[in-house]
Amino acid sequence: MKKIISAKLASNLLLGSLGLLALFDILVLLKVIPAGIVWGGAIQDSAASLVALELIALMVTLLFAVVVAVKANYINVSKFKKAASIGVWLIFAYLLLNTVGNLASGIAFENLIFAPITVLLAFCALRLAIEK
């Protein structure tokens, strides 16, 4: 796997994608993007639920970005290297589960767009996780 993609490229792809995901979450919160295409379309009626879930998603996305940045040495905090290594494995597991969730949702946008993206990101997270 190390010959397929470098750890630096994997981390850059992850950070770029996480940045775009954060922007997407913000656009959903601002109602620029319709709520019907996220969360499996299940929370279209409840604005409070949508805001709470999107804020949690945004915070998790930002946390993932920090973990990736620490693992990739963009943020040099030697105390948290071990935690970042564990964190990248958790991100990999999360992305695998997210892929299953995207495929299980009845929303075509999640099936056709988000599922392939999360597979690619899971691959990048795995590549970064196996880096020493």
N, C-alpha and C positions, 0 to 999 in steps of 0.2 A: 504494500500500500504506500510505503514511503516513496516509491519510484513514480507512483501515479500523480501525486500532488504533494507539494512541499507544505511543511507546517506553516510557513509564513503566508502562502497563498490561501490555505485553509482558514487561518485566523483572519486574514483580510476579507475573505468572502463572508465569514461569519459576522464580523463587525459591520460590514456594509449592509448585510441582510438584516441584522438586528437594528441598525439605524433606520432602514426603510420600514421595518415592522413598527418601530416606535412612532415614526411619522404616520403610518397607517392607523395606529391606535389613537393618535391625536386627532386625525381626520374623522374617525368614527365618533370620538367624543364631541367634536365640533359639528357633527351631523352633516359633514360634507360627503361622507360615505354612508350609505344606508345601513342601518342596524341589521337588516334582514340577511345580509351576506356573512355575518359573523355569528359565532356561538351556535352554529347549526340552525340559525333562524329562530331559535326558541325564545328569545327575549325581545321581540319586536314591540310588545305592548308596555313593558315596564321600563320607563326611563331611568328610575333609580337603580334598578338591577344592572342595566346597561352601563351606567356610569361607574358603579362599583366594580363590575367585572373588568371593564376596560382600564380603569385605574390600576387594578391588581395586575392585569396583563402588561401594562406599561412599566410598572415597577419591576416585575419579573424580567422583562426584556432588558431593562437598564442594568439589573443585577447580572444577567447573563453576559452583557457586554463588558462589564467590569471584570468578571471572571475570565473571559476570553482575553481581554487586554492584559491582565496579570500573567496568564499562562504564556502569552506571546511576547512577554517582556516589554510591552508598550507602557505599562505601569510597573515600575520597579519597586515592589514591596516584598522583600525577601521573606518576611514573616509569614506571608500568606501563600507562598509557592505551593506548599502541600495542599492547602485548602483549595487553591485554584485547580490543581491537578484532579482532586476529587470532584470539584465543581464541574469540570469539563466532562467527566464521565456521567455526572447527573444530567447535564445538558444533553448529552448523547441519548440517554435513556428517555428523557422528556420528549425529545424530538421524534424518537421512534413511536412513543405512545401518541404523540400529537398526529403523526402520520396516520395511525390507525383511526383516530378520532375524525380526521379530515375525510378519510375514505368511508367511514360509517355515517357521516352526516348526509342528509338528503339534499344538501345544497350543491348544485353543480359547480359553482365557483370554487368551493372548498375542495371538491373532488378533483377538478381538472387543473386548478392553479396551485392551491396551497399544498396538496399532497405531494406532488413532484418536488416542490421547493423544499419541503421539510425532509424529504429523502436526501436531497443534495446536501442540506445543512447538517443532517445527521451524519452523513459521510464525512463532511468537513470536521465535525466535532470529534468523530472517532479518530480521524487523522491527527488532530491536535492532541487528543487524549493519550495516544500512544507515543507522543514525542516526549523525550526525557528532559 
